[in-house]
Amino acid sequence: MGLFERLEDINVRPEPFERYTAAELWTDDHISEQMLAYHLNTDLDVASRRGSFIDQSVGWICSKFNVGVGTRIADFGCGPGLYVNRLAKLGASVVGIDFSSRSIEYARTVAAKEGLTASYVNENYLEFETTDCFELILMIMCDFCSLSPAQRAALLRKFGALLAPGGAILLDVYSMNALKQREESVSYEFNQANGFWSPGKNHVFRSTHKYEDVGVVLDKYTIVEAKRTRTIYNWTQHFLPEALHREFGNAGFTQQELYGNVTGAPFDSRACEFAVVATRSR
Ligand SMILES: C[S@@+](CC[C@H](N)C(=O)[O-])C[C@H]1O[C@@H](n2cnc3c(N)ncnc32)[C@H](O)[C@@H]1O
């Protein structure tokens, strides 16, 4: 293929959620090392939110959901256990699920060092199965937005099956205000972001595609190295509160409360994110 055809191929606009490459973003040996450093940087809201936010969030979660000794909690996409280990420290019985073995290893090491009863499952959360049930299920930092409508529907059904009677889901999402701030663009960079994608020489083509009618943005990265070329599709679904309400409703969650974020801040219709607490009627 000539360079022109190759570049045409790189710039192709796929259908929304045509490919799911989250594992390549989060589990690659080199990228996951960069991600872990971001998770653990307590001053940045990258990969995980800053430490002060997480402390505040865990405080609110504990009072809102009456978390105490033995409260069963599952954290989907737990990363290096920043919420799980804090909740376990308060006596809750917490399981964290994440497919990044680097993050899970870090989380387990901290839990062991601090003598916490947190448990960790190194698995794709879309495939996670258990006979346990939970009073609270968490999915924090808008990971729900990276999933296709079919994946979200299946995950919400799974959440429903895993919840103990009276249990709740807490998750956060991007709003339509965040969509307004995104623009289509194309760029090329050599060794983008100081070698974020690869330790060796690499050429990165990034194209941002906006699907206004369905509220989706794709950041597509084609990373060209001497011996391999990868394309990573980073999808973001943006939500109107009514649309999220419908998705939860379709999965049997009849009651939903909206918040500004997972610290329990009041819902703000002008903000770029919001959080939902969903429960099923008893
Ligand atoms: C934005 S980070 C948030 C981490 C954590 N919730 C926090 O706020 O500190 C998303 C996390 O979800 C994990 N993840 C994404 N897709 C996943 C999947 N399909 N199965 C398991 N883990 C996944 C990533 O490895 C990453 O740790």
The ligand as an SDF file (V2000), in Angstrom:
LIG
                    3D

 27 29  0  0  0  0  0  0  0  0999 V2000
  -10.2400    5.8420   34.1010 C   0  0  0  0  0  0  0  0  0  0  0  0
   -9.5720    4.4780   34.9700 S   0  0  0  0  0  0  0  0  0  0  0  0
  -10.4130    4.6470   36.5280 C   0  0  0  0  0  0  0  0  0  0  0  0
   -9.8140    3.8170   37.6280 C   0  0  0  0  0  0  0  0  0  0  0  0
  -10.5470    3.9130   38.9760 C   0  0  0  0  0  0  0  0  0  0  0  0
  -11.9600    3.6710   38.8430 N   0  0  0  0  0  0  0  0  0  0  0  0
  -10.2980    5.2530   39.6180 C   0  0  0  0  0  0  0  0  0  0  0  0
  -11.1570    6.1440   39.4910 O   0  0  0  0  0  0  0  0  0  0  0  0
   -9.2520    5.4010   40.2710 O   0  0  0  0  0  0  0  0  0  0  0  0
  -10.4120    3.0980   34.2020 C   0  0  0  0  0  0  0  0  0  0  0  0
   -9.9820    1.7540   34.7310 C   0  0  0  0  0  0  0  0  0  0  0  0
  -10.8180    0.7630   34.1540 O   0  0  0  0  0  0  0  0  0  0  0  0
  -10.0540   -0.3310   33.7210 C   0  0  0  0  0  0  0  0  0  0  0  0
  -10.8040   -0.9620   32.6220 N   0  0  0  0  0  0  0  0  0  0  0  0
  -11.2300   -0.3790   31.4680 C   0  0  0  0  0  0  0  0  0  0  0  0
  -11.9510   -1.2610   30.7470 N   0  0  0  0  0  0  0  0  0  0  0  0
  -11.9720   -2.4180   31.4450 C   0  0  0  0  0  0  0  0  0  0  0  0
  -12.5340   -3.7000   31.2190 C   0  0  0  0  0  0  0  0  0  0  0  0
  -13.2470   -3.9720   30.1220 N   0  0  0  0  0  0  0  0  0  0  0  0
  -12.3490   -4.6590   32.1580 N   0  0  0  0  0  0  0  0  0  0  0  0
  -11.6190   -4.4080   33.2850 C   0  0  0  0  0  0  0  0  0  0  0  0
  -11.0560   -3.2290   33.5570 N   0  0  0  0  0  0  0  0  0  0  0  0
  -11.2260   -2.2380   32.6480 C   0  0  0  0  0  0  0  0  0  0  0  0
   -8.7090    0.2440   33.3220 C   0  0  0  0  0  0  0  0  0  0  0  0
   -7.6780   -0.7130   33.3750 O   0  0  0  0  0  0  0  0  0  0  0  0
   -8.5590    1.3510   34.3580 C   0  0  0  0  0  0  0  0  0  0  0  0
   -7.9010    0.8750   35.5090 O   0  0  0  0  0  0  0  0  0  0  0  0
  1  2  1  0
  2  3  1  0
  2 10  1  0
  3  4  1  0
  4  5  1  0
  5  6  1  0
  5  7  1  0
  7  8  2  0
  7  9  1  0
 10 11  1  0
 11 12  1  0
 11 26  1  0
 12 13  1  0
 13 14  1  0
 13 24  1  0
 14 15  1  0
 14 23  1  0
 15 16  2  0
 16 17  1  0
 17 18  1  0
 17 23  2  0
 18 19  1  0
 18 20  2  0
 20 21  1  0
 21 22  2  0
 22 23  1  0
 24 25  1  0
 24 26  1  0
 26 27  1  0
M  CHG  2   2   1   9  -1
M  END
$$$$
